[in-house]
Amino acid sequence: MPFTAKILLLGSGELGREFVISAKRLGAYVVACDAYDNAPAMQVADSREVFSMLDGEQLRSAIETHQPDYVVPEVEAIRTEVLAEMEAKGVNIVPSARATQLTMNRDAIRDVAADELGLRTSVYAYAKNLEEVRAGAVKTGFPCIIKPVMSSSGKGQSTVRSEDELEGAWDYAVANMRGDRQRVIVEQFVDFDYEITLLTVRHRDGVSFCPPIGHRQERGDYQESWQPTAMSDEAIAQAQDMARKVVDDLAGDGGGYGLFGVEFFVKGEEVIFSELSPRPHDTGMVTSVSQNLTEFDLHARAIMGLHIPELIRARPAASAVILADRDSETLSYSGLAEAMAEGADIRIFGKPTSRPYRRMGVALACAGSTDEARRIAKDAAGKVRISYGD
């Protein structure tokens, strides 16, 4: 065959786009799938399929039609029982069907982390109606976080500071949840010093870790990230130990190879498990300039059974998002030259439509320190202007 591997990518957003570029550099043929046409990854892939990942019949048909060497999920909302069915027939699901099933829902991965693996987590409760939300808040206390068990990019997430706010938070979560389960997690608000993403790579030779990435969120969604972030040796060791335990557990009986974005809260020397994504992470966009192998390169290499360095280093760097502020189907961009004047790099994702707070691009910067890199990246992001034609 004229390519090294055939990959079926499920979800074609900006992270998928960068993964396609990395995989194609290694000679792979990529079929990009998403619910809408001309999604970012489709623009650089070899072929495309347009269907909802929650349509089990179309998902099964795509796998059977293309006969890929690897099925690589990029989104959370997927008909995971079809992936399990296909894996049982010998299809390589990345990193495993079990991983996609558990991490599709916050309740499943939280139960594994807290109950099966004994990892330190915040106090939490699940709720499928407002009455259970109120009971959960009694358990966690105020303030608390309410978020759907299935969502992405912070959609449906609220910080609740009193009982009077619970109903509004429940309604907001229900209106913005993905999938077909009306269920939320009520979570204790952790008064952390900072939060990190620990990119963890499970590969043929073991498990490797990228230097920790600090990040800042608004509305439950990442706004900027920086790498490396200062952590004590003890805190790093705790985070790596917990990350190794959970990715090894998610691997299942197969190889379970790939990159995982493992999120933690850090309070002093205490590290608290938060969430996990079995794929490249949005905060890891910073690795596009901080590391010689990006998170997308590492994911592609691990999946394809190629060498991963045992020690991965990063120079001080930062990312800052470029957000839309309205709904539009006609977009144009300006200000890039001004934004790049101080040495920043700009990545426009190529999304065909916008909506309020949708990520449309990212500014990336390297400097002598992460503080300086953050300043340059934020300034650059603020200079990119989006024009709306409708």
URCORFEN-V483738 format. One record per residue. N is the residue number from 1. RES is the residue in one letter. PHI is phi in whole degrees, 0 to 359 (none if undefined). Layout:
N,RES,PHI + N,RES,PHI
This chain:
1,M,none + 2,P,277 + 3,F,224 + 4,T,280 + 5,A,197 + 6,K,248 + 7,I,241 + 8,L,257 + 9,L,264 + 10,L,259 + 11,G,110 + 12,S,226 + 13,G,281 + 14,E,293 + 15,L,290 + 16,G,298 + 17,R,301 + 18,E,293 + 19,F,296 + 20,V,302 + 21,I,300 + 22,S,295 + 23,A,293 + 24,K,292 + 25,R,297 + 26,L,265 + 27,G,90 + 28,A,280 + 29,Y,256 + 30,V,240 + 31,V,256 + 32,A,264 + 33,C,239 + 34,D,196 + 35,A,282 + 36,Y,228 + 37,D,281 + 38,N,64 + 39,A,296 + 40,P,310 + 41,A,291 + 42,M,298 + 43,Q,291 + 44,V,238 + 45,A,277 + 46,D,281 + 47,S,207 + 48,R,216 + 49,E,224 + 50,V,248 + 51,F,193 + 52,S,284 + 53,M,292 + 54,L,270 + 55,D,269 + 56,G,301 + 57,E,294 + 58,Q,290 + 59,L,297 + 60,R,299 + 61,S,297 + 62,A,297 + 63,I,293 + 64,E,292 + 65,T,289 + 66,H,272 + 67,Q,48 + 68,P,286 + 69,D,285 + 70,Y,220 + 71,V,256 + 72,V,242 + 73,P,288 + 74,E,242 + 75,V,239 + 76,E,278 + 77,A,277 + 78,I,224 + 79,R,286 + 80,T,291 + 81,E,295 + 82,V,291 + 83,L,297 + 84,A,296 + 85,E,298 + 86,M,292 + 87,E,298 + 88,A,297 + 89,K,268 + 90,G,105 + 91,V,283 + 92,N,276 + 93,I,266 + 94,V,262 + 95,P,281 + 96,S,190 + 97,A,297 + 98,R,298 + 99,A,297 + 100,T,292 + 101,Q,293 + 102,L,287 + 103,T,275 + 104,M,297 + 105,N,235 + 106,R,298 + 107,D,291 + 108,A,294 + 109,I,290 + 110,R,294 + 111,D,295 + 112,V,298 + 113,A,297 + 114,A,280 + 115,D,272 + 116,E,274 + 117,L,259 + 118,G,70 + 119,L,283 + 120,R,288 + 121,T,230 + 122,S,286 + 123,V,290 + 124,Y,209 + 125,A,209 + 126,Y,254 + 127,A,210 + 128,K,241 + 129,N,202 + 130,L,296 + 131,E,299 + 132,E,288 + 133,V,298 + 134,R,297 + 135,A,293 + 136,G,296 + 137,A,293 + 138,V,297 + 139,K,290 + 140,T,275 + 141,G,80 + 142,F,249 + 143,P,288 + 144,C,219 + 145,I,251 + 146,I,240 + 147,K,210 + 148,P,298 + 149,V,290 + 150,M,229 + 151,S,195 + 152,S,212 + 153,S,54 + 154,G,76 + 155,K,295 + 156,G,84 + 157,Q,265 + 158,S,222 + 159,T,260 + 160,V,249 + 161,R,251 + 162,S,205 + 163,E,298 + 164,D,297 + 165,E,267 + 166,L,294 + 167,E,296 + 168,G,298 + 169,A,293 + 170,W,297 + 171,D,299 + 172,Y,295 + 173,A,295 + 174,V,296 + 175,A,291 + 176,N,243 + 177,M,281 + 178,R,258 + 179,G,79 + 180,D,234 + 181,R,243 + 182,Q,271 + 183,R,210 + 184,V,234 + 185,I,249 + 186,V,259 + 187,E,234 + 188,Q,303 + 189,F,285 + 190,V,267 + 191,D,278 + 192,F,274 + 193,D,282 + 194,Y,196 + 195,E,233 + 196,I,225 + 197,T,247 + 198,L,254 + 199,L,288 + 200,T,239 + 201,V,248 + 202,R,259 + 203,H,218 + 204,R,299 + 205,D,257 + 206,G,137 + 207,V,232 + 208,S,238 + 209,F,233 + 210,C,276 + 211,P,304 + 212,P,299 + 213,I,250 + 214,G,276 + 215,H,207 + 216,R,237 + 217,Q,241 + 218,E,224 + 219,R,56 + 220,G,77 + 221,D,237 + 222,Y,293 + 223,Q,247 + 224,E,207 + 225,S,217 + 226,W,211 + 227,Q,213 + 228,P,281 + 229,T,252 + 230,A,290 + 231,M,217 + 232,S,289 + 233,D,301 + 234,E,294 + 235,A,294 + 236,I,299 + 237,A,298 + 238,Q,299 + 239,A,297 + 240,Q,295 + 241,D,296 + 242,M,292 + 243,A,297 + 244,R,298 + 245,K,299 + 246,V,285 + 247,V,288 + 248,D,295 + 249,D,295 + 250,L,288 + 251,A,297 + 252,G,72 + 253,D,273 + 254,G,268 + 255,G,292 + 256,G,64 + 257,Y,273 + 258,G,148 + 259,L,260 + 260,F,240 + 261,G,262 + 262,V,253 + 263,E,259 + 264,F,224 + 265,F,265 + 266,V,233 + 267,K,234 + 268,G,63 + 269,E,261 + 270,E,266 + 271,V,247 + 272,I,238 + 273,F,293 + 274,S,246 + 275,E,212 + 276,L,211 + 277,S,238 + 278,P,275 + 279,R,188 + 280,P,307 + 281,H,248 + 282,D,300 + 283,T,295 + 284,G,282 + 285,M,304 + 286,V,300 + 287,T,294 + 288,S,298 + 289,V,237 + 290,S,274 + 291,Q,243 + 292,N,288 + 293,L,246 + 294,T,289 + 295,E,298 + 296,F,286 + 297,D,299 + 298,L,295 + 299,H,297 + 300,A,297 + 301,R,298 + 302,A,298 + 303,I,302 + 304,M,273 + 305,G,74 + 306,L,261 + 307,H,293 + 308,I,239 + 309,P,300 + 310,E,291 + 311,L,245 + 312,I,247 + 313,R,250 + 314,A,219 + 315,R,269 + 316,P,301 + 317,A,204 + 318,A,209 + 319,S,230 + 320,A,218 + 321,V,279 + 322,I,249 + 323,L,249 + 324,A,278 + 325,D,235 + 326,R,199 + 327,D,279 + 328,S,197 + 329,E,248 + 330,T,230 + 331,L,232 + 332,S,212 + 333,Y,234 + 334,S,213 + 335,G,85 + 336,L,295 + 337,A,298 + 338,E,297 + 339,A,295 + 340,M,267 + 341,A,297 + 342,E,264 + 343,G,104 + 344,A,287 + 345,D,251 + 346,I,241 + 347,R,240 + 348,I,263 + 349,F,282 + 350,G,79 + 351,K,289 + 352,P,285 + 353,T,224 + 354,S,234 + 355,R,207 + 356,P,305 + 357,Y,71 + 358,R,287 + 359,R,287 + 360,M,250 + 361,G,186 + 362,V,211 + 363,A,257 + 364,L,232 + 365,A,210 + 366,C,245 + 367,A,200 + 368,G,287 + 369,S,214 + 370,T,292 + 371,D,299 + 372,E,291 + 373,A,297 + 374,R,297 + 375,R,298 + 376,I,296 + 377,A,295 + 378,K,295 + 379,D,298 + 380,A,295 + 381,A,300 + 382,G,289 + 383,K,267 + 384,V,279 + 385,R,249 + 386,I,257 + 387,S,254 + 388,Y,247 + 389,G,266 + 390,D,221
